[in-house]
Amino acid sequence: MLQAWKEFHPVVKLMLIGSVLMNIGNGMIIPYFAIYLGEHTNLSITQIGFLIGSSSLAAMFGGFLGGTLSDLIGRKKVMMASLILSAIMLIGLTFHPFPSILMLVTIGRGFTMSFFEPCSKALIADLTESGKRLRAFSMKYFCGNLGFAIGPLLGTVLGLQATSTLPFYISCAVFLLYSLVLHLLFAKYKVTSISAQQEKVTFRASMKAMGRDKILFLFLMGGLLATTVHGQFSVTLSQYFYADVKSAITFLGVLWSAHAIVIIILSVPILRLMEKRTSLQSIVIGTSLFCVGIVGFAFSLSFTSFLLSMIIFTIGEIFLIPAEYAIIDEITPDHIRGTYFGAVSFTALGSFIGPGLSGMILSQFNGLTMFLFLALLSLVSIIFYVWGIRLKEQGKSASLHD
């Protein structure tokens, strides 16, 4: 890992450190956010799920707007503005005596934060050699989870509760600190050449890319279904605990810290395994482990069984997330990389559908039915990836015969 770190561009290193900082703040909030809304609003489990999911939907559209803004004013300014606006939204989330404001700000934070991610991912891809991009994306994922391991533990040490507003103030300070460091390091490394993407990344362009490229469309459909399962799984799990096992809510912070710690410990060895396999093989392995972990949650009756299920689920996630980016990168023409990565934003629909659909099944049936449905959905996602790879291989075969 140390050798890989040395090979990255200084700005890529900055993005990786930033992932740690942002997720320290997020880690104090996300595991309990559905419960926070449940305590401070009159919304049902289903409504809370769709509300939190709406922030992901807003993020999807915000991602395209962020691409347009980066063309107009430059990625650097967009990234800075995103961090500062997100910090302001975090303060807005403390206004729990006003539920309507709380709901609007929940959606608004997803929108403002979305400006940052497309710019940072595209920047990492631009500044990293193609053969090292999988490692860079994996490192970004690793660093994000390092922060997410620290966040819940820091919250526990500080004695923060699921209904406390202090995590929002701390997270706001973290975001503002990161924006300051980002500004200083951009200036230090003279990062002024990233003023615009090479092509216009718009909603319409990404829709056209999906229409023209059937392989991209199939990969995105697979990603959409997978994201429905894992995109907001912290919400799904907290909904389940809040509704069915309220006495065990204190387990949530420990489970999500364990989730992040497993990623920290196993990311590097699993990455080495992934580099010996195709992206599709990693996706199949990851999704299968997802399925086993989710079924484990369905039948868990003790903290030990919940913890074991979380570990299996997490290992699946380590395989799946970087492979999802890598498999898109494999079919992406260099001159329209931004458009293809912009199209990946459509998978955020899964993060909107997942929490609300899970809440609906949970309220109408029970946790067992909810988890088994999610497990089935994760398996179905594999079909689309396999289909896309077969089309890709058929295309290569046809070109060889021409």
Stockholm file with secondary structure:
# STOCKHOLM 1.0

chainA/1-402         MLQAWKEFHPVVKLMLIGSVLMNIGNGMIIPYFAIYLGEHTNLSITQIGFLIGSSSLAAMFGGFLGGTLSDLIGRKKVMMASLILSAIMLIGLTFHPFPSILMLVTIGRGFTMSFFEPCSKALIADLTESGKRLRAFSMKYFCGNLGFAIGPLLGTVLGLQATSTLPFYISCAVFLLYSLVLHLLFAKYKVTSISAQQEKVTFRASMKAMGRDKILFLFLMGGLLATTVHGQFSVTLSQYFYADVKSAITFLGVLWSAHAIVIIILSVPILRLMEKRTSLQSIVIGTSLFCVGIVGFAFSLSFTSFLLSMIIFTIGEIFLIPAEYAIIDEITPDHIRGTYFGAVSFTALGSFIGPGLSGMILSQFNGLTMFLFLALLSLVSIIFYVWGIRLKEQGKSASLHD
#=GR chainA/1-402 SS CHHHHHHSCHHHHHHHHHHHHHHHHHHTTGGGHHHHHHHHSCCCHHHHHHHHHHHHHHHHHHHHHHHHHHHHHCHHHHHHHHHHHHHHHHHHTTCTTCHHHHHHHHHHHHHHHTTHHHHHHHHHHHTSCGGGHHHHHHHHHHHHHHHHHHHHHHHHHTTCCTTCSHHHHHHHHHHHHHHHHHHHHHHHTTCCSCSSCSSCCCHHHHHHHHHHCHHHHHHHHHHHHHHHHHTTHHHHHHHHHHHHCGGGTTHHHHHHHHHHHHHHHHHHHHHHHHTTSCHHHHHHHHHHHHHHHHHHHHHCCSHHHHHHHHHHHHHHHHHHHHHHHHHHHHTCCGGGHHHHHHHGGGGHHHHHHHHHHHHHHHHHSCHHHHHHHHHHHHHHHHHHHHHHHHHHHHHHHHHHHC
#=GC SS_cons         CHHHHHHSCHHHHHHHHHHHHHHHHHHTTGGGHHHHHHHHSCCCHHHHHHHHHHHHHHHHHHHHHHHHHHHHHCHHHHHHHHHHHHHHHHHHTTCTTCHHHHHHHHHHHHHHHTTHHHHHHHHHHHTSCGGGHHHHHHHHHHHHHHHHHHHHHHHHHTTCCTTCSHHHHHHHHHHHHHHHHHHHHHHHTTCCSCSSCSSCCCHHHHHHHHHHCHHHHHHHHHHHHHHHHHTTHHHHHHHHHHHHCGGGTTHHHHHHHHHHHHHHHHHHHHHHHHTTSCHHHHHHHHHHHHHHHHHHHHHCCSHHHHHHHHHHHHHHHHHHHHHHHHHHHHTCCGGGHHHHHHHGGGGHHHHHHHHHHHHHHHHHSCHHHHHHHHHHHHHHHHHHHHHHHHHHHHHHHHHHHC
//
